[in-house]
């Protein structure tokens, strides 16, 4: 019988530019398809009108609300922000954000691994609700709407990056680390995709970085969910930008079906074997 | 029949193997790069290259076996046992076989030989759909053999073994050389990175580096070690230590060199004490197999969970 230690996420801390072979070794699980999906997007600044659409992304990745066996689902390695926002006064309340889309993959997509990349943006704290990554949110919000960012409790492994024990990183460092990891995998002939839903300034810089890299290597594919708001819509509606990067930057509508179709097109989803052979 | 590059002749039958005639070619069954053996040069402070990771992912089972040791003191018939032993013992292996990435060659014919422990991964890769990878330290300035086009990696005739899938040479920098154990930290970084893989170190013969940086380093990491009884030197020393708590063979070569020098004798005693400390509580990790007994090797591997899973 498994116990809490067996089901806990591995946590690796990388300081500066030291290598972390044990975390990279997670990609050596040959049972998992060599595909890397980087999921990024809106967190604390995302409005509720867009947060409701996160479910579309989740269902597209996991085969629908009921994880239907006939529908394709994600297989491969998924990199995401590795955190969760919880209500400051009632930590049992989870604040919706892009990082809530990925963890259900653990349970519903057996051919996948979820790997969180967390930038140490502040002094870490250990609480009974989890490791606090950031205690910083918009203080103009009413107290009962303020949130604390903790390490997400549901993921296979976490890589926490810090410049040193005393210095803090920035939220951009998460994106940079993901690009470094993806570049490492790219050299090993993997396929990859950046999936964007909503997002702010950090996501904007990440999209631009992937788009720039995509000019020289088609590995760097980007899929933007149009209609998810903020940065995603800014780029999806920028005809010049989309035309300039038409080989590697793509958009899709904000419905389960449209997202699923796009993810299939860009190789992020695979039909389960049992769905391909139907009994007469 | 002319062979295209990368094409290999049919593997030798077991009868040919058992007749102790080694095939002239040990080209691998699986292709990682159609051009041949990938060769990386890694700084001792660098991470292993991405292509090394990619090569490992070509395996079909999450099983890693590392071969360490040598053949010093072997008679011709001892050397001749090696290939049948591993071919029979590892029959059906589809994981990753790892060793030093070098081999010796016949100066008359220019053909690579299979008479060293480091030749075992290519031998396995020729007979099975497994991946052969290697690491070795740069202990000497390399030189290209002009007649046979091999890369000499030391002063003793060892050359890069292009029958591997991927070899990573570890160097300090372009000018300075490392010691014989200089690649071990890198090698074990790969070992440690292979989460959820079955791992075993196979020890044949071997001296100080094999003892300290392979056998006991593996044990200290909780790895299983299969040691070949009858293969002499530190392999037999480990067997004696495990079976009889007899430590007289451990570091015997160093002790012989120490003579009556008290300081050197103390150093040797410290080596033995260190080994005793590592082995304490870990004897169950050591599996002893008679050198040359392929059936016993095969049985031991299966008891450790090898040769059973494919992805």
Contacts between the chains, C-beta under 8 A, distances in Angstrom:
chain1	res1	chain2	res2	distance
A	10	B	195	8.0
A	19	B	46	7.6
A	19	B	47	3.8
A	19	B	189	7.6
A	21	B	47	6.7
A	21	B	48	7.0
A	21	B	189	4.4
A	21	B	190	7.1
A	21	B	192	6.2
A	21	B	193	4.1
A	22	B	192	5.8
A	22	B	193	5.6
A	22	B	195	6.9
A	24	B	47	7.4
A	24	B	53	6.9
A	24	B	193	6.1
A	25	B	192	7.2
A	25	B	193	2.8
A	25	B	194	5.7
A	25	B	195	5.2
A	26	B	195	6.3
A	27	B	53	6.8
A	27	B	57	8.0
A	28	B	53	6.3
A	28	B	56	5.8
A	28	B	57	6.3
A	28	B	193	6.4
A	28	B	194	5.7
A	28	B	195	7.4
A	28	B	197	7.5
A	29	B	62	7.3
A	29	B	195	7.3
A	29	B	196	6.3
A	30	B	57	5.4
A	30	B	59	6.0
A	30	B	60	7.4
A	30	B	62	6.1
A	30	B	311	5.1
A	31	B	62	7.4
A	31	B	311	5.1
A	34	B	57	6.4
A	184	B	50	4.6
A	184	B	53	7.5
A	185	B	50	7.0
A	186	B	50	7.8
A	187	B	49	7.6
A	187	B	50	3.7
A	187	B	51	6.3
A	187	B	54	7.4
A	188	B	50	4.8
A	188	B	51	6.3
A	188	B	53	5.5
A	188	B	54	3.1
A	188	B	57	7.0
A	189	B	54	6.1
